[in-house]
């Protein structure tokens, strides 16, 4: 943080303010078979308004290994943005917004595959009617 816009005499205090602002949220990811694979988001209030310094600090925190009570330690992973609300704090399946009253955005789909029951004859059989391509 010494490269930031924080005066030298305030760096120590700003570092502790940053540490005290940290909070963690657990996401209940599940893999095939419904096996729970928890992931965690780490949030904090930036100690600087300088985007370059924040990017360096975030990259440093992303590079660390985090102790875990499960098996060994955890490492940071990048999330894909939620396709419903565009947040990077959760994946689509854990998006809370479709459950909010008066939410006007997209909803969770209960059917991930298209309904093909009314698609008679489409995608089946030969490409050309009759015995082959037209002459």
CORCORBEL-V453574 format. One record per backbone hydrogen bond with DSSP energy under -0.5 kcal/mol. NH is the residue of the N-H (numbers start at 0). CO is the residue of the C=O. E is the energy in kcal/mol with one decimal. If there is no record, write none. Layout:
[[NH & CO & E] [NH & CO & E]]
This chain:
[[3 & 0 & -1.6] [9 & 6 & -2.4] [10 & 6 & -0.6] [10 & 7 & -0.9] [13 & 9 & -3.0] [14 & 10 & -2.5] [15 & 11 & -1.9] [16 & 12 & -2.5] [17 & 13 & -2.3] [18 & 14 & -2.4] [19 & 15 & -2.7] [20 & 16 & -1.0] [20 & 17 & -0.7] [21 & 17 & -0.6] [21 & 18 & -1.1] [22 & 42 & -2.2] [24 & 40 & -2.5] [26 & 38 & -3.8] [28 & 26 & -1.7] [30 & 34 & -2.7] [33 & 30 & -1.5] [34 & 30 & -0.7] [34 & 31 & -0.7] [36 & 28 & -3.2] [38 & 26 & -2.4] [40 & 24 & -3.0] [42 & 22 & -3.2] [42 & 40 & -0.5] [45 & 43 & -0.6] [50 & 48 & -0.7] [53 & 49 & -2.4] [54 & 50 & -2.4] [55 & 51 & -2.0] [56 & 52 & -2.6] [57 & 53 & -2.8] [58 & 54 & -2.3] [59 & 55 & -2.2] [60 & 56 & -2.4] [61 & 57 & -2.3] [62 & 58 & -1.3] [62 & 59 & -0.5] [63 & 59 & -0.6] [63 & 60 & -0.7] [65 & 73 & -3.5] [67 & 71 & -1.7] [73 & 65 & -4.0] [75 & 61 & -0.6] [75 & 63 & -0.6] [81 & 86 & -3.3] [85 & 81 & -1.8] [93 & 90 & -1.4] [94 & 91 & -1.8] [98 & 95 & -1.2] [99 & 96 & -2.1] [102 & 99 & -1.9] [109 & 107 & -0.5] [111 & 109 & -0.5] [115 & 113 & -0.7] [118 & 115 & -1.5] [121 & 118 & -1.7] [123 & 120 & -0.8] [131 & 128 & -0.6]]
